[in-house]
Amino acid sequence: MDPVEKAKLIVTKDKEILVQRSNAPEGQPKVFRVIDMPKRLKPEEWSNVICVFVNGREWQLKDYLEKWKTSAEVFSKGKI
């Protein structure tokens, strides 16, 4: 396969996406920012973290553990 064809097969992923929930209970649309790397968060943005998606592997939390000490603390910071 030539390099041009191979380059076409490379899948890139977005650094972030925005998800909007238009039928929020309060009537106002809610916009959620979904990111792949918590290192991109500014210090003042950590209080806005509402969810962490993982599949159970401890290494997935390594970037969060820079901010919080244990994986249990990461999940206790979520907002309801």
mmJSON file of the N, C-alpha and C atoms, coordinates in Angstrom:
{"data_MODEL":{"atom_site":{
"group_PDB":["ATOM","ATOM","ATOM","ATOM","ATOM","ATOM","ATOM","ATOM","ATOM","ATOM","ATOM","ATOM","ATOM","ATOM","ATOM","ATOM","ATOM","ATOM","ATOM","ATOM","ATOM","ATOM","ATOM","ATOM","ATOM","ATOM","ATOM","ATOM","ATOM","ATOM","ATOM","ATOM","ATOM","ATOM","ATOM","ATOM","ATOM","ATOM","ATOM","ATOM","ATOM","ATOM","ATOM","ATOM","ATOM","ATOM","ATOM","ATOM","ATOM","ATOM","ATOM","ATOM","ATOM","ATOM","ATOM","ATOM","ATOM","ATOM","ATOM","ATOM","ATOM","ATOM","ATOM","ATOM","ATOM","ATOM","ATOM","ATOM","ATOM","ATOM","ATOM","ATOM","ATOM","ATOM","ATOM","ATOM","ATOM","ATOM","ATOM","ATOM","ATOM","ATOM","ATOM","ATOM","ATOM","ATOM","ATOM","ATOM","ATOM","ATOM","ATOM","ATOM","ATOM","ATOM","ATOM","ATOM","ATOM","ATOM","ATOM","ATOM","ATOM","ATOM","ATOM","ATOM","ATOM","ATOM","ATOM","ATOM","ATOM","ATOM","ATOM","ATOM","ATOM","ATOM","ATOM","ATOM","ATOM","ATOM","ATOM","ATOM","ATOM","ATOM","ATOM","ATOM","ATOM","ATOM","ATOM","ATOM","ATOM","ATOM","ATOM","ATOM","ATOM","ATOM","ATOM","ATOM","ATOM","ATOM","ATOM","ATOM","ATOM","ATOM","ATOM","ATOM","ATOM","ATOM","ATOM","ATOM","ATOM","ATOM","ATOM","ATOM","ATOM","ATOM","ATOM","ATOM","ATOM","ATOM","ATOM","ATOM","ATOM","ATOM","ATOM","ATOM","ATOM","ATOM","ATOM","ATOM","ATOM","ATOM","ATOM","ATOM","ATOM","ATOM","ATOM","ATOM","ATOM","ATOM","ATOM","ATOM","ATOM","ATOM","ATOM","ATOM","ATOM","ATOM","ATOM","ATOM","ATOM","ATOM","ATOM","ATOM","ATOM","ATOM","ATOM","ATOM","ATOM","ATOM","ATOM","ATOM","ATOM","ATOM","ATOM","ATOM","ATOM","ATOM","ATOM","ATOM","ATOM","ATOM","ATOM","ATOM","ATOM","ATOM","ATOM","ATOM","ATOM","ATOM","ATOM","ATOM","ATOM","ATOM","ATOM","ATOM","ATOM","ATOM","ATOM","ATOM","ATOM","ATOM","ATOM","ATOM","ATOM","ATOM","ATOM","ATOM","ATOM","ATOM","ATOM","ATOM"],
"id":[1,2,3,4,5,6,7,8,9,10,11,12,13,14,15,16,17,18,19,20,21,22,23,24,25,26,27,28,29,30,31,32,33,34,35,36,37,38,39,40,41,42,43,44,45,46,47,48,49,50,51,52,53,54,55,56,57,58,59,60,61,62,63,64,65,66,67,68,69,70,71,72,73,74,75,76,77,78,79,80,81,82,83,84,85,86,87,88,89,90,91,92,93,94,95,96,97,98,99,100,101,102,103,104,105,106,107,108,109,110,111,112,113,114,115,116,117,118,119,120,121,122,123,124,125,126,127,128,129,130,131,132,133,134,135,136,137,138,139,140,141,142,143,144,145,146,147,148,149,150,151,152,153,154,155,156,157,158,159,160,161,162,163,164,165,166,167,168,169,170,171,172,173,174,175,176,177,178,179,180,181,182,183,184,185,186,187,188,189,190,191,192,193,194,195,196,197,198,199,200,201,202,203,204,205,206,207,208,209,210,211,212,213,214,215,216,217,218,219,220,221,222,223,224,225,226,227,228,229,230,231,232,233,234,235,236,237,238,239,240],
"type_symbol":["N","C","C","N","C","C","N","C","C","N","C","C","N","C","C","N","C","C","N","C","C","N","C","C","N","C","C","N","C","C","N","C","C","N","C","C","N","C","C","N","C","C","N","C","C","N","C","C","N","C","C","N","C","C","N","C","C","N","C","C","N","C","C","N","C","C","N","C","C","N","C","C","N","C","C","N","C","C","N","C","C","N","C","C","N","C","C","N","C","C","N","C","C","N","C","C","N","C","C","N","C","C","N","C","C","N","C","C","N","C","C","N","C","C","N","C","C","N","C","C","N","C","C","N","C","C","N","C","C","N","C","C","N","C","C","N","C","C","N","C","C","N","C","C","N","C","C","N","C","C","N","C","C","N","C","C","N","C","C","N","C","C","N","C","C","N","C","C","N","C","C","N","C","C","N","C","C","N","C","C","N","C","C","N","C","C","N","C","C","N","C","C","N","C","C","N","C","C","N","C","C","N","C","C","N","C","C","N","C","C","N","C","C","N","C","C","N","C","C","N","C","C","N","C","C","N","C","C","N","C","C","N","C","C","N","C","C","N","C","C"],
"label_atom_id":["N","CA","C","N","CA","C","N","CA","C","N","CA","C","N","CA","C","N","CA","C","N","CA","C","N","CA","C","N","CA","C","N","CA","C","N","CA","C","N","CA","C","N","CA","C","N","CA","C","N","CA","C","N","CA","C","N","CA","C","N","CA","C","N","CA","C","N","CA","C","N","CA","C","N","CA","C","N","CA","C","N","CA","C","N","CA","C","N","CA","C","N","CA","C","N","CA","C","N","CA","C","N","CA","C","N","CA","C","N","CA","C","N","CA","C","N","CA","C","N","CA","C","N","CA","C","N","CA","C","N","CA","C","N","CA","C","N","CA","C","N","CA","C","N","CA","C","N","CA","C","N","CA","C","N","CA","C","N","CA","C","N","CA","C","N","CA","C","N","CA","C","N","CA","C","N","CA","C","N","CA","C","N","CA","C","N","CA","C","N","CA","C","N","CA","C","N","CA","C","N","CA","C","N","CA","C","N","CA","C","N","CA","C","N","CA","C","N","CA","C","N","CA","C","N","CA","C","N","CA","C","N","CA","C","N","CA","C","N","CA","C","N","CA","C","N","CA","C","N","CA","C","N","CA","C","N","CA","C","N","CA","C","N","CA","C","N","CA","C","N","CA","C","N","CA","C","N","CA","C"],
"label_alt_id":[null,null,null,null,null,null,null,null,null,null,null,null,null,null,null,null,null,null,null,null,null,null,null,null,null,null,null,null,null,null,null,null,null,null,null,null,null,null,null,null,null,null,null,null,null,null,null,null,null,null,null,null,null,null,null,null,null,null,null,null,null,null,null,null,null,null,null,null,null,null,null,null,null,null,null,null,null,null,null,null,null,null,null,null,null,null,null,null,null,null,null,null,null,null,null,null,null,null,null,null,null,null,null,null,null,null,null,null,null,null,null,null,null,null,null,null,null,null,null,null,null,null,null,null,null,null,null,null,null,null,null,null,null,null,null,null,null,null,null,null,null,null,null,null,null,null,null,null,null,null,null,null,null,null,null,null,null,null,null,null,null,null,null,null,null,null,null,null,null,null,null,null,null,null,null,null,null,null,null,null,null,null,null,null,null,null,null,null,null,null,null,null,null,null,null,null,null,null,null,null,null,null,null,null,null,null,null,null,null,null,null,null,null,null,null,null,null,null,null,null,null,null,null,null,null,null,null,null,null,null,null,null,null,null,null,null,null,null,null,null],
"label_comp_id":["MET","MET","MET","ASP","ASP","ASP","PRO","PRO","PRO","VAL","VAL","VAL","GLU","GLU","GLU","LYS","LYS","LYS","ALA","ALA","ALA","LYS","LYS","LYS","LEU","LEU","LEU","ILE","ILE","ILE","VAL","VAL","VAL","THR","THR","THR","LYS","LYS","LYS","ASP","ASP","ASP","LYS","LYS","LYS","GLU","GLU","GLU","ILE","ILE","ILE","LEU","LEU","LEU","VAL","VAL","VAL","GLN","GLN","GLN","ARG","ARG","ARG","SER","SER","SER","ASN","ASN","ASN","ALA","ALA","ALA","PRO","PRO","PRO","GLU","GLU","GLU","GLY","GLY","GLY","GLN","GLN","GLN","PRO","PRO","PRO","LYS","LYS","LYS","VAL","VAL","VAL","PHE","PHE","PHE","ARG","ARG","ARG","VAL","VAL","VAL","ILE","ILE","ILE","ASP","ASP","ASP","MET","MET","MET","PRO","PRO","PRO","LYS","LYS","LYS","ARG","ARG","ARG","LEU","LEU","LEU","LYS","LYS","LYS","PRO","PRO","PRO","GLU","GLU","GLU","GLU","GLU","GLU","TRP","TRP","TRP","SER","SER","SER","ASN","ASN","ASN","VAL","VAL","VAL","ILE","ILE","ILE","CYS","CYS","CYS","VAL","VAL","VAL","PHE","PHE","PHE","VAL","VAL","VAL","ASN","ASN","ASN","GLY","GLY","GLY","ARG","ARG","ARG","GLU","GLU","GLU","TRP","TRP","TRP","GLN","GLN","GLN","LEU","LEU","LEU","LYS","LYS","LYS","ASP","ASP","ASP","TYR","TYR","TYR","LEU","LEU","LEU","GLU","GLU","GLU","LYS","LYS","LYS","TRP","TRP","TRP","LYS","LYS","LYS","THR","THR","THR","SER","SER","SER","ALA","ALA","ALA","GLU","GLU","GLU","VAL","VAL","VAL","PHE","PHE","PHE","SER","SER","SER","LYS","LYS","LYS","GLY","GLY","GLY","LYS","LYS","LYS","ILE","ILE","ILE"],
"label_asym_id":["A","A","A","A","A","A","A","A","A","A","A","A","A","A","A","A","A","A","A","A","A","A","A","A","A","A","A","A","A","A","A","A","A","A","A","A","A","A","A","A","A","A","A","A","A","A","A","A","A","A","A","A","A","A","A","A","A","A","A","A","A","A","A","A","A","A","A","A","A","A","A","A","A","A","A","A","A","A","A","A","A","A","A","A","A","A","A","A","A","A","A","A","A","A","A","A","A","A","A","A","A","A","A","A","A","A","A","A","A","A","A","A","A","A","A","A","A","A","A","A","A","A","A","A","A","A","A","A","A","A","A","A","A","A","A","A","A","A","A","A","A","A","A","A","A","A","A","A","A","A","A","A","A","A","A","A","A","A","A","A","A","A","A","A","A","A","A","A","A","A","A","A","A","A","A","A","A","A","A","A","A","A","A","A","A","A","A","A","A","A","A","A","A","A","A","A","A","A","A","A","A","A","A","A","A","A","A","A","A","A","A","A","A","A","A","A","A","A","A","A","A","A","A","A","A","A","A","A","A","A","A","A","A","A","A","A","A","A","A","A"],
"label_entity_id":["1","1","1","1","1","1","1","1","1","1","1","1","1","1","1","1","1","1","1","1","1","1","1","1","1","1","1","1","1","1","1","1","1","1","1","1","1","1","1","1","1","1","1","1","1","1","1","1","1","1","1","1","1","1","1","1","1","1","1","1","1","1","1","1","1","1","1","1","1","1","1","1","1","1","1","1","1","1","1","1","1","1","1","1","1","1","1","1","1","1","1","1","1","1","1","1","1","1","1","1","1","1","1","1","1","1","1","1","1","1","1","1","1","1","1","1","1","1","1","1","1","1","1","1","1","1","1","1","1","1","1","1","1","1","1","1","1","1","1","1","1","1","1","1","1","1","1","1","1","1","1","1","1","1","1","1","1","1","1","1","1","1","1","1","1","1","1","1","1","1","1","1","1","1","1","1","1","1","1","1","1","1","1","1","1","1","1","1","1","1","1","1","1","1","1","1","1","1","1","1","1","1","1","1","1","1","1","1","1","1","1","1","1","1","1","1","1","1","1","1","1","1","1","1","1","1","1","1","1","1","1","1","1","1","1","1","1","1","1","1"],
"label_seq_id":[1,1,1,2,2,2,3,3,3,4,4,4,5,5,5,6,6,6,7,7,7,8,8,8,9,9,9,10,10,10,11,11,11,12,12,12,13,13,13,14,14,14,15,15,15,16,16,16,17,17,17,18,18,18,19,19,19,20,20,20,21,21,21,22,22,22,23,23,23,24,24,24,25,25,25,26,26,26,27,27,27,28,28,28,29,29,29,30,30,30,31,31,31,32,32,32,33,33,33,34,34,34,35,35,35,36,36,36,37,37,37,38,38,38,39,39,39,40,40,40,41,41,41,42,42,42,43,43,43,44,44,44,45,45,45,46,46,46,47,47,47,48,48,48,49,49,49,50,50,50,51,51,51,52,52,52,53,53,53,54,54,54,55,55,55,56,56,56,57,57,57,58,58,58,59,59,59,60,60,60,61,61,61,62,62,62,63,63,63,64,64,64,65,65,65,66,66,66,67,67,67,68,68,68,69,69,69,70,70,70,71,71,71,72,72,72,73,73,73,74,74,74,75,75,75,76,76,76,77,77,77,78,78,78,79,79,79,80,80,80],
"pdbx_PDB_ins_code":[null,null,null,null,null,null,null,null,null,null,null,null,null,null,null,null,null,null,null,null,null,null,null,null,null,null,null,null,null,null,null,null,null,null,null,null,null,null,null,null,null,null,null,null,null,null,null,null,null,null,null,null,null,null,null,null,null,null,null,null,null,null,null,null,null,null,null,null,null,null,null,null,null,null,null,null,null,null,null,null,null,null,null,null,null,null,null,null,null,null,null,null,null,null,null,null,null,null,null,null,null,null,null,null,null,null,null,null,null,null,null,null,null,null,null,null,null,null,null,null,null,null,null,null,null,null,null,null,null,null,null,null,null,null,null,null,null,null,null,null,null,null,null,null,null,null,null,null,null,null,null,null,null,null,null,null,null,null,null,null,null,null,null,null,null,null,null,null,null,null,null,null,null,null,null,null,null,null,null,null,null,null,null,null,null,null,null,null,null,null,null,null,null,null,null,null,null,null,null,null,null,null,null,null,null,null,null,null,null,null,null,null,null,null,null,null,null,null,null,null,null,null,null,null,null,null,null,null,null,null,null,null,null,null,null,null,null,null,null,null],
"Cartn_x":[0.861,0.0,0.905,0.583,1.419,1.065,1.977,1.768,0.509,0.133,-1.075,-2.314,-2.407,-3.538,-3.568,-2.396,-2.311,-2.759,-2.383,-2.772,-4.286,-4.952,-6.416,-7.109,-6.441,-7.029,-6.876,-6.018,-5.773,-7.005,-7.508,-8.683,-8.203,-8.65,-8.325,-9.563,-9.338,-10.488,-10.453,-11.626,-11.741,-11.154,-10.578,-10.061,-11.204,-12.312,-13.505,-14.724,-15.872,-17.145,-18.117,-19.121,-20.168,-21.446,-22.092,-23.351,-24.405,-25.5,-26.563,-27.787,-28.296,-29.546,-30.626,-31.473,-32.461,-33.72,-33.948,-35.165,-34.844,-33.963,-33.607,-34.836,-34.95,-36.128,-36.414,-35.374,-35.564,-36.04,-36.097,-36.554,-35.436,-34.304,-33.167,-32.258,-31.803,-30.876,-29.589,-29.051,-27.789,-26.744,-25.56,-24.467,-23.373,-22.933,-21.872,-20.666,-19.512,-18.252,-17.624,-17.373,-16.788,-15.353,-14.404,-12.995,-12.348,-11.239,-10.542,-9.382,-8.832,-7.65,-7.86,-7.948,-8.16,-7.001,-5.843,-4.724,-5.027,-6.022,-6.408,-7.258,-7.716,-8.545,-7.704,-8.251,-7.63,-7.991,-7.195,-7.504,-8.926,-9.407,-10.746,-11.857,-11.53,-12.541,-12.817,-11.948,-12.133,-13.438,-13.902,-15.16,-16.365,-16.174,-17.256,-17.315,-16.401,-16.398,-17.625,-18.457,-19.674,-19.67,-18.73,-18.755,-17.374,-17.032,-15.797,-16.172,-15.861,-16.145,-14.894,-15.002,-13.891,-14.469,-13.59,-14.068,-13.452,-12.938,-12.485,-10.988,-10.237,-8.79,-8.201,-7.37,-6.805,-6.007,-5.304,-4.488,-5.327,-6.6,-7.46,-7.643,-7.379,-7.574,-6.288,-5.18,-3.891,-3.894,-4.525,-4.54,-5.455,-6.482,-7.364,-6.697,-5.842,-5.202,-4.151,-3.832,-2.985,-3.761,-5.055,-5.915,-6.442,-6.884,-7.432,-6.549,-6.591,-5.637,-6.002,-7.265,-7.678,-8.767,-8.943,-10.0,-11.377,-11.544,-12.824,-13.12,-12.092,-12.283,-12.684,-12.144,-12.525,-14.029,-14.553,-15.976,-16.876,-16.353,-17.183,-17.326,-16.583,-16.637,-17.72,-18.341,-19.371,-20.559,-21.207,-22.371,-23.633,-24.679,-25.963,-26.913],
"Cartn_y":[-1.176,0.0,1.236,2.178,3.376,4.319,5.232,6.12,6.975,7.386,8.209,7.404,6.175,5.316,4.997,4.744,4.436,5.628,6.834,8.042,8.229,7.815,7.929,7.032,5.974,5.034,5.455,6.431,6.875,7.621,7.184,7.811,8.776,9.993,10.957,11.166,11.478,11.742,13.193,13.71,15.097,15.269,16.437,16.739,16.93,17.421,17.558,17.633,17.286,17.449,18.093,18.73,19.32,18.521,18.193,17.459,18.356,18.545,19.401,18.569,18.778,18.131,19.198,19.105,20.161,19.992,18.809,18.585,18.502,19.381,19.401,19.74,19.175,19.407,20.88,21.693,23.114,23.912,23.282,23.974,24.632,24.846,25.448,24.355,24.493,23.493,23.44,22.262,22.067,21.617,22.208,21.834,21.198,20.025,19.304,19.2,19.47,19.361,18.018,17.193,15.881,15.941,15.647,15.7,14.335,14.14,12.869,12.924,14.105,14.214,15.258,14.824,15.781,16.751,16.462,17.405,18.714,18.697,19.92,20.852,20.364,21.199,22.25,23.444,24.508,24.266,24.741,24.507,24.913,26.014,26.484,25.641,24.809,23.974,22.673,22.281,21.013,20.975,22.097,22.104,21.835,21.874,21.614,20.17,19.333,17.934,17.252,16.658,15.999,14.504,14.041,12.637,12.191,10.943,10.327,8.972,8.778,7.503,6.64,5.462,4.503,3.104,2.151,0.771,-0.076,0.561,-0.171,-0.318,0.115,-0.021,1.176,0.903,1.951,2.987,2.573,3.516,4.626,4.38,5.401,6.596,6.424,7.501,8.257,7.903,8.483,10.007,10.565,12.02,12.684,11.981,12.527,12.462,11.48,11.303,12.365,13.183,14.341,15.376,15.411,16.374,15.781,14.518,13.853,12.661,12.216,11.209,9.759,9.422,8.028,7.979,6.807,6.666,6.881,6.491,6.714,8.208,8.999,10.449,11.032,10.492,10.951,10.804,9.639,9.378,10.053,10.438,11.143,12.614,13.122,14.542,14.851,13.836,14.065,14.831,15.597,16.377,15.689,15.845,15.241,16.333],
"Cartn_z":[0.0,0.0,0.0,-0.885,-0.935,0.214,0.583,1.741,1.657,0.471,0.317,0.684,0.207,0.539,2.033,2.585,4.016,4.86,4.445,5.178,5.178,4.126,4.052,5.071,5.502,6.443,7.9,8.138,9.513,10.021,11.125,11.73,12.811,12.726,13.766,14.619,15.876,16.739,17.189,17.42,17.849,19.241,19.483,20.815,21.8,21.294,22.12,21.22,21.798,21.111,22.087,21.56,22.386,22.171,23.275,23.243,23.865,23.161,23.674,23.996,25.178,25.599,25.537,24.542,24.319,25.159,25.704,26.495,27.981,28.447,29.864,30.703,31.902,32.747,33.038,33.124,33.447,32.243,31.068,29.868,29.089,29.696,29.018,28.464,27.231,26.683,27.51,27.686,28.405,27.396,27.473,26.586,27.429,27.002,27.7,26.779,27.33,26.588,26.93,25.939,26.14,25.626,26.519,26.147,26.353,25.697,25.795,26.786,26.997,27.849,28.942,30.184,31.274,31.449,30.868,30.964,30.252,29.403,28.694,29.554,30.696,31.572,32.28,32.343,33.128,34.588,35.53,36.955,37.349,36.816,37.191,36.555,35.573,34.919,35.664,36.59,37.292,38.083,38.549,39.315,38.415,37.104,36.153,35.685,36.13,35.712,36.311,35.435,35.93,35.662,34.829,34.471,34.005,34.319,33.85,33.265,31.983,31.315,31.347,31.896,31.915,31.745,31.46,31.39,32.487,33.528,34.702,34.853,33.884,33.981,34.729,35.715,36.576,35.787,34.741,33.985,33.364,33.153,32.563,33.491,34.759,35.726,36.04,35.43,35.801,35.691,34.67,34.537,35.554,35.989,37.019,38.385,38.575,39.88,40.146,39.142,39.387,40.202,40.003,40.711,42.023,41.964,43.141,43.494,44.714,45.205,44.897,44.896,44.676,43.609,43.024,42.021,42.655,43.894,44.577,44.687,44.909,45.011,43.658,42.567,41.227,41.054,41.394,41.173,42.199,43.333,44.314,43.989,43.019,42.657,41.633,41.068,40.065,40.638,39.795,40.223,39.749,40.499,40.143,39.696],
"occupancy":[1.0,1.0,1.0,1.0,1.0,1.0,1.0,1.0,1.0,1.0,1.0,1.0,1.0,1.0,1.0,1.0,1.0,1.0,1.0,1.0,1.0,1.0,1.0,1.0,1.0,1.0,1.0,1.0,1.0,1.0,1.0,1.0,1.0,1.0,1.0,1.0,1.0,1.0,1.0,1.0,1.0,1.0,1.0,1.0,1.0,1.0,1.0,1.0,1.0,1.0,1.0,1.0,1.0,1.0,1.0,1.0,1.0,1.0,1.0,1.0,1.0,1.0,1.0,1.0,1.0,1.0,1.0,1.0,1.0,1.0,1.0,1.0,1.0,1.0,1.0,1.0,1.0,1.0,1.0,1.0,1.0,1.0,1.0,1.0,1.0,1.0,1.0,1.0,1.0,1.0,1.0,1.0,1.0,1.0,1.0,1.0,1.0,1.0,1.0,1.0,1.0,1.0,1.0,1.0,1.0,1.0,1.0,1.0,1.0,1.0,1.0,1.0,1.0,1.0,1.0,1.0,1.0,1.0,1.0,1.0,1.0,1.0,1.0,1.0,1.0,1.0,1.0,1.0,1.0,1.0,1.0,1.0,1.0,1.0,1.0,1.0,1.0,1.0,1.0,1.0,1.0,1.0,1.0,1.0,1.0,1.0,1.0,1.0,1.0,1.0,1.0,1.0,1.0,1.0,1.0,1.0,1.0,1.0,1.0,1.0,1.0,1.0,1.0,1.0,1.0,1.0,1.0,1.0,1.0,1.0,1.0,1.0,1.0,1.0,1.0,1.0,1.0,1.0,1.0,1.0,1.0,1.0,1.0,1.0,1.0,1.0,1.0,1.0,1.0,1.0,1.0,1.0,1.0,1.0,1.0,1.0,1.0,1.0,1.0,1.0,1.0,1.0,1.0,1.0,1.0,1.0,1.0,1.0,1.0,1.0,1.0,1.0,1.0,1.0,1.0,1.0,1.0,1.0,1.0,1.0,1.0,1.0,1.0,1.0,1.0,1.0,1.0,1.0,1.0,1.0,1.0,1.0,1.0,1.0,1.0,1.0,1.0,1.0,1.0,1.0],
"B_iso_or_equiv":[0.0,0.0,0.0,0.0,0.0,0.0,0.0,0.0,0.0,0.0,0.0,0.0,0.0,0.0,0.0,0.0,0.0,0.0,0.0,0.0,0.0,0.0,0.0,0.0,0.0,0.0,0.0,0.0,0.0,0.0,0.0,0.0,0.0,0.0,0.0,0.0,0.0,0.0,0.0,0.0,0.0,0.0,0.0,0.0,0.0,0.0,0.0,0.0,0.0,0.0,0.0,0.0,0.0,0.0,0.0,0.0,0.0,0.0,0.0,0.0,0.0,0.0,0.0,0.0,0.0,0.0,0.0,0.0,0.0,0.0,0.0,0.0,0.0,0.0,0.0,0.0,0.0,0.0,0.0,0.0,0.0,0.0,0.0,0.0,0.0,0.0,0.0,0.0,0.0,0.0,0.0,0.0,0.0,0.0,0.0,0.0,0.0,0.0,0.0,0.0,0.0,0.0,0.0,0.0,0.0,0.0,0.0,0.0,0.0,0.0,0.0,0.0,0.0,0.0,0.0,0.0,0.0,0.0,0.0,0.0,0.0,0.0,0.0,0.0,0.0,0.0,0.0,0.0,0.0,0.0,0.0,0.0,0.0,0.0,0.0,0.0,0.0,0.0,0.0,0.0,0.0,0.0,0.0,0.0,0.0,0.0,0.0,0.0,0.0,0.0,0.0,0.0,0.0,0.0,0.0,0.0,0.0,0.0,0.0,0.0,0.0,0.0,0.0,0.0,0.0,0.0,0.0,0.0,0.0,0.0,0.0,0.0,0.0,0.0,0.0,0.0,0.0,0.0,0.0,0.0,0.0,0.0,0.0,0.0,0.0,0.0,0.0,0.0,0.0,0.0,0.0,0.0,0.0,0.0,0.0,0.0,0.0,0.0,0.0,0.0,0.0,0.0,0.0,0.0,0.0,0.0,0.0,0.0,0.0,0.0,0.0,0.0,0.0,0.0,0.0,0.0,0.0,0.0,0.0,0.0,0.0,0.0,0.0,0.0,0.0,0.0,0.0,0.0,0.0,0.0,0.0,0.0,0.0,0.0,0.0,0.0,0.0,0.0,0.0,0.0],
"pdbx_formal_charge":[null,null,null,null,null,null,null,null,null,null,null,null,null,null,null,null,null,null,null,null,null,null,null,null,null,null,null,null,null,null,null,null,null,null,null,null,null,null,null,null,null,null,null,null,null,null,null,null,null,null,null,null,null,null,null,null,null,null,null,null,null,null,null,null,null,null,null,null,null,null,null,null,null,null,null,null,null,null,null,null,null,null,null,null,null,null,null,null,null,null,null,null,null,null,null,null,null,null,null,null,null,null,null,null,null,null,null,null,null,null,null,null,null,null,null,null,null,null,null,null,null,null,null,null,null,null,null,null,null,null,null,null,null,null,null,null,null,null,null,null,null,null,null,null,null,null,null,null,null,null,null,null,null,null,null,null,null,null,null,null,null,null,null,null,null,null,null,null,null,null,null,null,null,null,null,null,null,null,null,null,null,null,null,null,null,null,null,null,null,null,null,null,null,null,null,null,null,null,null,null,null,null,null,null,null,null,null,null,null,null,null,null,null,null,null,null,null,null,null,null,null,null,null,null,null,null,null,null,null,null,null,null,null,null,null,null,null,null,null,null],
"auth_seq_id":[1,1,1,2,2,2,3,3,3,4,4,4,5,5,5,6,6,6,7,7,7,8,8,8,9,9,9,10,10,10,11,11,11,12,12,12,13,13,13,14,14,14,15,15,15,16,16,16,17,17,17,18,18,18,19,19,19,20,20,20,21,21,21,22,22,22,23,23,23,24,24,24,25,25,25,26,26,26,27,27,27,28,28,28,29,29,29,30,30,30,31,31,31,32,32,32,33,33,33,34,34,34,35,35,35,36,36,36,37,37,37,38,38,38,39,39,39,40,40,40,41,41,41,42,42,42,43,43,43,44,44,44,45,45,45,46,46,46,47,47,47,48,48,48,49,49,49,50,50,50,51,51,51,52,52,52,53,53,53,54,54,54,55,55,55,56,56,56,57,57,57,58,58,58,59,59,59,60,60,60,61,61,61,62,62,62,63,63,63,64,64,64,65,65,65,66,66,66,67,67,67,68,68,68,69,69,69,70,70,70,71,71,71,72,72,72,73,73,73,74,74,74,75,75,75,76,76,76,77,77,77,78,78,78,79,79,79,80,80,80],
"auth_comp_id":["MET","MET","MET","ASP","ASP","ASP","PRO","PRO","PRO","VAL","VAL","VAL","GLU","GLU","GLU","LYS","LYS","LYS","ALA","ALA","ALA","LYS","LYS","LYS","LEU","LEU","LEU","ILE","ILE","ILE","VAL","VAL","VAL","THR","THR","THR","LYS","LYS","LYS","ASP","ASP","ASP","LYS","LYS","LYS","GLU","GLU","GLU","ILE","ILE","ILE","LEU","LEU","LEU","VAL","VAL","VAL","GLN","GLN","GLN","ARG","ARG","ARG","SER","SER","SER","ASN","ASN","ASN","ALA","ALA","ALA","PRO","PRO","PRO","GLU","GLU","GLU","GLY","GLY","GLY","GLN","GLN","GLN","PRO","PRO","PRO","LYS","LYS","LYS","VAL","VAL","VAL","PHE","PHE","PHE","ARG","ARG","ARG","VAL","VAL","VAL","ILE","ILE","ILE","ASP","ASP","ASP","MET","MET","MET","PRO","PRO","PRO","LYS","LYS","LYS","ARG","ARG","ARG","LEU","LEU","LEU","LYS","LYS","LYS","PRO","PRO","PRO","GLU","GLU","GLU","GLU","GLU","GLU","TRP","TRP","TRP","SER","SER","SER","ASN","ASN","ASN","VAL","VAL","VAL","ILE","ILE","ILE","CYS","CYS","CYS","VAL","VAL","VAL","PHE","PHE","PHE","VAL","VAL","VAL","ASN","ASN","ASN","GLY","GLY","GLY","ARG","ARG","ARG","GLU","GLU","GLU","TRP","TRP","TRP","GLN","GLN","GLN","LEU","LEU","LEU","LYS","LYS","LYS","ASP","ASP","ASP","TYR","TYR","TYR","LEU","LEU","LEU","GLU","GLU","GLU","LYS","LYS","LYS","TRP","TRP","TRP","LYS","LYS","LYS","THR","THR","THR","SER","SER","SER","ALA","ALA","ALA","GLU","GLU","GLU","VAL","VAL","VAL","PHE","PHE","PHE","SER","SER","SER","LYS","LYS","LYS","GLY","GLY","GLY","LYS","LYS","LYS","ILE","ILE","ILE"],
"auth_asym_id":["A","A","A","A","A","A","A","A","A","A","A","A","A","A","A","A","A","A","A","A","A","A","A","A","A","A","A","A","A","A","A","A","A","A","A","A","A","A","A","A","A","A","A","A","A","A","A","A","A","A","A","A","A","A","A","A","A","A","A","A","A","A","A","A","A","A","A","A","A","A","A","A","A","A","A","A","A","A","A","A","A","A","A","A","A","A","A","A","A","A","A","A","A","A","A","A","A","A","A","A","A","A","A","A","A","A","A","A","A","A","A","A","A","A","A","A","A","A","A","A","A","A","A","A","A","A","A","A","A","A","A","A","A","A","A","A","A","A","A","A","A","A","A","A","A","A","A","A","A","A","A","A","A","A","A","A","A","A","A","A","A","A","A","A","A","A","A","A","A","A","A","A","A","A","A","A","A","A","A","A","A","A","A","A","A","A","A","A","A","A","A","A","A","A","A","A","A","A","A","A","A","A","A","A","A","A","A","A","A","A","A","A","A","A","A","A","A","A","A","A","A","A","A","A","A","A","A","A","A","A","A","A","A","A","A","A","A","A","A","A"],
"auth_atom_id":["N","CA","C","N","CA","C","N","CA","C","N","CA","C","N","CA","C","N","CA","C","N","CA","C","N","CA","C","N","CA","C","N","CA","C","N","CA","C","N","CA","C","N","CA","C","N","CA","C","N","CA","C","N","CA","C","N","CA","C","N","CA","C","N","CA","C","N","CA","C","N","CA","C","N","CA","C","N","CA","C","N","CA","C","N","CA","C","N","CA","C","N","CA","C","N","CA","C","N","CA","C","N","CA","C","N","CA","C","N","CA","C","N","CA","C","N","CA","C","N","CA","C","N","CA","C","N","CA","C","N","CA","C","N","CA","C","N","CA","C","N","CA","C","N","CA","C","N","CA","C","N","CA","C","N","CA","C","N","CA","C","N","CA","C","N","CA","C","N","CA","C","N","CA","C","N","CA","C","N","CA","C","N","CA","C","N","CA","C","N","CA","C","N","CA","C","N","CA","C","N","CA","C","N","CA","C","N","CA","C","N","CA","C","N","CA","C","N","CA","C","N","CA","C","N","CA","C","N","CA","C","N","CA","C","N","CA","C","N","CA","C","N","CA","C","N","CA","C","N","CA","C","N","CA","C","N","CA","C","N","CA","C","N","CA","C","N","CA","C","N","CA","C","N","CA","C","N","CA","C"],
"pdbx_PDB_model_num":[1,1,1,1,1,1,1,1,1,1,1,1,1,1,1,1,1,1,1,1,1,1,1,1,1,1,1,1,1,1,1,1,1,1,1,1,1,1,1,1,1,1,1,1,1,1,1,1,1,1,1,1,1,1,1,1,1,1,1,1,1,1,1,1,1,1,1,1,1,1,1,1,1,1,1,1,1,1,1,1,1,1,1,1,1,1,1,1,1,1,1,1,1,1,1,1,1,1,1,1,1,1,1,1,1,1,1,1,1,1,1,1,1,1,1,1,1,1,1,1,1,1,1,1,1,1,1,1,1,1,1,1,1,1,1,1,1,1,1,1,1,1,1,1,1,1,1,1,1,1,1,1,1,1,1,1,1,1,1,1,1,1,1,1,1,1,1,1,1,1,1,1,1,1,1,1,1,1,1,1,1,1,1,1,1,1,1,1,1,1,1,1,1,1,1,1,1,1,1,1,1,1,1,1,1,1,1,1,1,1,1,1,1,1,1,1,1,1,1,1,1,1,1,1,1,1,1,1,1,1,1,1,1,1,1,1,1,1,1,1]
}}}
